[in-house]
Amino acid sequence: MKKHAFTLIELLVVISIIALLIGILLPALGAARRTARQMQNSTQVRGIHTGLILFSQGNNTYYPGRSTTGQLQDINSLSGAYVEGRYQELLDDNYFTGAYAISPSETKDPWTVGALTTANYSYSLLQIRNAGTNNSQRPAEWRDTSNSEAVVISDRPVDNDGTVRAAGGVGITPHRIKSIHTNPTAIGTNEWRGSVGFNDNHVTFEATHDQLDLTSGSARTNNDNLFASLGQDDVFMIIKGDTNIAEID
């Protein structure tokens, strides 16, 4: 029997078809990977909030950073109301692992021992200091209220205007921000999306940070901004200390 060999033209056709298929499949695979990371990210946000709830069961419904009577703990102490201090309490008591506090969309150092820093976690927590100076009731949500429209944890905002944010204060306009899930080509633009964890333990992946309709207590605010400063009737999610909203990336 005479053997049939590929001609050069047939080989080129096969190579072209393979290249075309790769070109079609690669973007789809990339999108699938992004979706998988976002789903895992939301799962971790829900798991951290579960840790908050478990902690509250032994703290008269209050999350770490508040005493059993609801008093704010010393923000200057390691176990105080700073974001780092609140995470420290949860990690010290093994409510979740150090790796669990890091988003699958970025590389950080899992906490093991010693003082916690922003190099060890990925997510913002609700600002709980100075409730009396905040026009809203947001800080009162830092306990197990099961409020399905109150945010207590979210992906952090990353500064996208190239300058260091001033340290808190009433009336400061939020900087332009991005998130670890976005990479805008232009400096000075808002392009944030990320996981948002609510006080009834459900999590959504939102495409914006400033168009959410939320409540706290009996107060409802439309088009909420997750990262507005104190003194505004918005959520105030922070990543460092008790005032820093955006992190320099």
Secondary structure, 3 states (H helix, E strand, C coil): CCCCCCCHHHHHHHHHHHHHHHHHHHHHHHHHHHHHHHHHHHHHHHHHHHHHHHHHCCCCCECCCECCCCCECCCCCCCCCCHHHHHHHHHHCCCCCCHHHCCCCCCCCCCCCCCCCHHHCCEEEECCCCHHHCCCCHHHHCECCCCCCCEEEEECCEECCCCCCCCCCCCCCCCCEECCCCCCCCCCCCECCEEEEECCCCEEEECCCCCEEEEECCEEEEEECCECCCCCCCCEEECECCCECCECC
